[in-house]
Amino acid sequence: MRAIRGATTVAENTIEAMREAVTELLDELEQRNQIQPQNMISVTFSVTRDLDAIFPAAIARARSGWDNVAMLDVQQMYVEGSLQRCIRFLIHAYLPASVPIHHIYLRHASNLRPDWSLPQTLHTPQPVVESKV
């Protein structure tokens, strides 16, 4: 089982803006990770307190194959000065350990995790070789 993170932002709290952003985010997720909904165990979406026009899970559930994925919408904890109008996800899925994970951060959310802008791979510890010098 693997976990994939992602986030995006919307310009305004409307159904249309949220639908566009969530669709873009999930399209990118599926494309970059070559993931199929049948491999997903669950998806948790969180939104900042300034977004309440529609549930992101309702948008995702309308996608082909996503209607059988367990999904939950929650409100992101508010921290003063944090990114506004942000939608995040945490997905648990069955993916081979050898496959790199691409965490998806779009729009202004790309500032949240610039370190995850490249594929994430599992690091296998290398054996320590003692030098006899």
Secondary structure, DSSP 4 states (H G I P E B T S, - for coil): -EEEEEEEE-SSSSHHHHHHHHHHHHHHHHHHHT--GGGEEEEEEEE-TT--SS-HHHHHHTSTTGGGSEEEEEEPPP-TTPPSSEEEEEEEE---TTSPB--EE-GGGGGT-GGGSS-B-PPPPPPP-----
